[in-house]
Amino acid sequence: MEEGPMDLPVIQYAKKICEQELRKALAAGKEGGIEIYYQPFVHVSTGKVIGAEALTRWVHPLLGDISPRIFVPLAESNGLVTDLDRYVLTVACQQARRWQDTYGPIRIATNISPHSLQHADFVAVILNVLQETRLPPECLEIELTENIAIRQEHTLSILARLKGLGIKIAIDDFGTGYSSLNYLRVFPVDTLKIDQVFVRDVENSQQEVPITSAIIRLAHELNLQIVAEGVESEEQKNYLLRKDCHVMQGFLFSKPLPADQFERFLQASVQSGSRIGRC
């Protein structure tokens, strides 16, 4: 249904209400309905859980589940996204440190908005979080999407400083944008994450197979870690293994889980003899 002129005030009002509610939620944290879920990275050949991606969920007491596709752009447009990134980073690092104390090294990956990277104190924010949580820098991975402005000298300087501290840099959804290869030329990258669109049809599509294979070969040639996103079937897993991609993420292994359920996932992994790997 197309939006008419009378719909615009309603939409603007709804956005204003959501903005106000998001401010309240960020101030209240978990009590405001902002929760962090964790989806594991699994080294399939060994069965080891080597890390997890921290994903934000917002469950409003009246509005219910609000999609990240709604509240993240809203946060970016009204200046709240840096507060959101800081909150997710803090909670995820705290949780990762607790798991490390019990199960050993585990890498935690968080998505960072391009807007946050433009803040002059962004590196200081990350350093403070790492110091407060006692999480080793090498156990934190920053995930970037192709929305980032790669030509800005400030952004490149920030990423170089993070890399110098030992923090890992990952390109999320690799292959979906026009500037994928330029990322590898410009950024100090550690990890490529193959977008699920190149994983979904690898056992059927003649078009996706050579692209997926090429991304994996490229990562190996550049000595980068490769992670396949959105793995949902044994056929996809086996294909990726044959192509020498061993770290995977997807519903075949686990959906995103709240912290307590993720810890049970870790416990089961350890009890089965699959120890957590190093960061």
LINDAVEN-V932439 format. One record per pair of residues at least 6 apart in sequence whose C-alpha atoms are under 6 Angstrom apart, sorted by the first residue. I is the first residue (numbers start at 0). J is the second residue. Records with the same first field share a line. If there is no record, write none. Layout:
BEGIN
I = J, J
END
This chain:
BEGIN
24 = 31
32 = 57, 58, 59
33 = 56, 57
34 = 55, 56
35 = 54, 55
36 = 53, 54, 255, 256, 257
37 = 51, 52, 53, 255, 256
38 = 51, 52, 255
39 = 50, 51
40 = 48, 49, 50, 51, 247, 248
41 = 47, 48, 49, 246, 247
42 = 245, 246
43 = 245
46 = 273
47 = 273, 274, 275
48 = 275
49 = 105, 275, 276
50 = 105, 106, 107
51 = 107
52 = 107, 108
53 = 108, 109
57 = 65
58 = 64
74 = 80
81 = 115
89 = 128
93 = 132
96 = 134
104 = 277, 278
105 = 278
106 = 138, 139, 278
107 = 139
108 = 139, 140, 141
109 = 141, 142
110 = 142
113 = 147
136 = 165, 166
137 = 165, 166
138 = 278
139 = 166
140 = 166, 167, 168
141 = 168
142 = 169, 170, 171
143 = 170, 171
144 = 171
167 = 189
168 = 188, 189
169 = 188, 189, 190, 191
170 = 191
171 = 192
172 = 192, 193, 194
173 = 192, 193, 194
189 = 223
190 = 223, 224, 225
191 = 225
192 = 225, 226, 227
193 = 227, 228
194 = 228
195 = 228, 229
197 = 207, 211
201 = 207, 208
226 = 246, 247
227 = 247
228 = 248, 249
229 = 249
230 = 249, 251
231 = 249, 250, 251
232 = 251
END
